[in-house]
Amino acid sequence: MRRDLEFLLFEWLDVESLTAHPHFAEHSRETFTGLLELSENLAADKFAPHNRRSDEQEPRVGPDGRVVLPDEVGAALSAFAKADLLAAQFDEAVGGMQLPLTVFQACMAWFQAANTATTGYAFLTIAAANLLTAHGSTEQVEQWVRPMLAGDLFGTMCLSEPDAGSSLADVATRAARAEDGTYRVTGTKMWISAGDHELGNILHLVLARTGGPGVKGLSLVAVPKVLPDGRRNDVTLVGLNHKMGARGTTNTLLAFDGAVGHLVGEEGRGLAQMFHMMNEARIGVGLVAAALGQAGYRKSLEYAKVRVQGGVPIIEHPDVRRMLLTQKSFVEGALALVLRCAHLVDRQRTGEDASLLLDILTPVAKSWPSQWCVEANSLAIQVHGGYGYSREFDVEQHYRDNRLNPIHEGTHGIQALDLLGRKVRLQEGAAFRAFTDAVRATLGRADGLDELAAPLARLLDELERVTALLTDPEHAEIGLANASAYLEAFGHIAIAWTWLELVIAANGRTGAFYDGKRAAARHFYRSELPAAQAKLDLLAGLDRTILDLDPACL
């Protein structure tokens, strides 16, 4: 994966050029490669060795009511914090090193591939710190963000409830303002990742109702597990949920019974503020999916080189090579898409206007990797044959861990509704045009690559026609009923665009590495991209099968 990350960062995205801007001027290619090497080694030494153990010995509640985790989890996170990786992407003003997000996400890929469950505690803490930095007061940043970046305070996002999962307008947890200006939070939160543990104090970012019904009545309240005077706040661990994957990350049912909390920002702005964390987490979920896909691909590739069947290593069998090349086209395309989104964030930091393209790519960067990198993990199991679904080999755990990502931070259906119902309509279609303009700019640089450029250009034209059809008010209901098909078609086109960019970056370069990029791109275009046309045909036909289906028929 190291060579692939270097290609994406330095030969494709040219992250070194970011250092010309004052915000990133303290960095260089040397600092970037040094952090990549540090992350690779730390992930291998501290995170990977207990990946199996944290899966088999999932969190439990001890006799004293405290959550019990393997000791290696805390040791790994402590090493992560001491390496300043929690603080890496943050501004110097809060103790960070102002590392470009693109480079930081590449570093995180090592940890997610090595042990996504343990990395989850850091992942959520970084997201919470980002939200507080953006929306918290100066005092809140000093009180909470600095300890988070030092590894002394962990963060969560408390949105869902037993009766309010994706429908956050139904949140019933309430927060009432007390005479001293703090709030008292009462209610129940469900599926809270990293919601309880003994790794350090925890700050829960709770979406709670301070006003009337609907999303306008929701506010964001920060609730510490332990109060400044050392007393336990009124937050109770009711129980642990037992997941099929990422089992080493506690997943909790929490009860808030008049817990002391502090308003973040203004009342009634809770959901808008929480979307700051959710959008970051959505791109992060895409990275997790791509990294786990990479882990499965690399392990199945090595297995295929040494497993002998019919007198030869199985990599010599064409169908095994097909499965490996399909994995490669999925996971490397997905990783590139996620890093592109991170690069758009960095470009905004340097003054470029990249927000519209980032907006429209966010639901795709979450959903496409979490759908197709799971399929890559399934193929990794298949390459292993009967050994693949046994616990003695890692690929079955990678599949289980990755299967959570199509649900994490909003299902495919929710991302599809966001894409077709909101993002393609932003500013009268400006976000959609930002995407099509970016793809056409790449097509304009694709000299001598007609094998790839021609089908992509045809599909882009068709996507424009279908988008105009489905956003016509007359067909809006049918369009939204088929939004998932639209997301899949859009995602395949986005990955095809990404692969064309990677082939352009590899153009004129020789060797097995670059030949592998060209082969993966060709395979994706020939074997996978035609599925986008089938989805677009379905959409263009204004199919009503799903819309008209009587639930009684199911």
Buried (B, 14 or more C-beta within 10 A) or exposed (E): BEEBBBBBBBEBBEBBEBBEBEBBEEBEEEBBBEBBEBBBEBBEEBBBEBBBBBBEBBBEBEEEEEBBBBEBBBBBBBBBBEBBBBBBBBEEEBBBBBBBBBBBBBBBBBBBBBBBBBBBBBBBBBBBBBBBBBBBEEEBBEBBBBBBBBBEBBBBBBBBBEEBBEEBEEBEBBBEEEEEEBBBBBBBBBBBBBBBBEBBBBBBBBBBBBBEEEBBBBBBBBBBBBBEEEEEBBBBBEEBBEBEBBBBBBBBBBBBEEBBBBBBBEBBBBBBBBEBBBBBBBBBBBBBBBBBBBBBBBBBBEBBEEBEEEEEBBBBBEEBBEBBBBBBBBBBBBBBBBBBBBBBBBBBBBEEEBBBBBBBBBBBBBBBBBBBBBBBBBBBBBBBBEBBEEEEBBBBBBBBBBBBBBBBBBBBBBBBBBBBBEBBBBEEBBBBBBBBEBBEEBBEEBEEBEEBBEBBBEBBEBBBEBBEBBBEEEBEEBBBBBBBBBBBBBBBBBBBBBBBBBBBBBBEEEEEEBEBBBBBBBBBBEEBBEEBBEBBBBBEEBBEEEEEEEEEEE
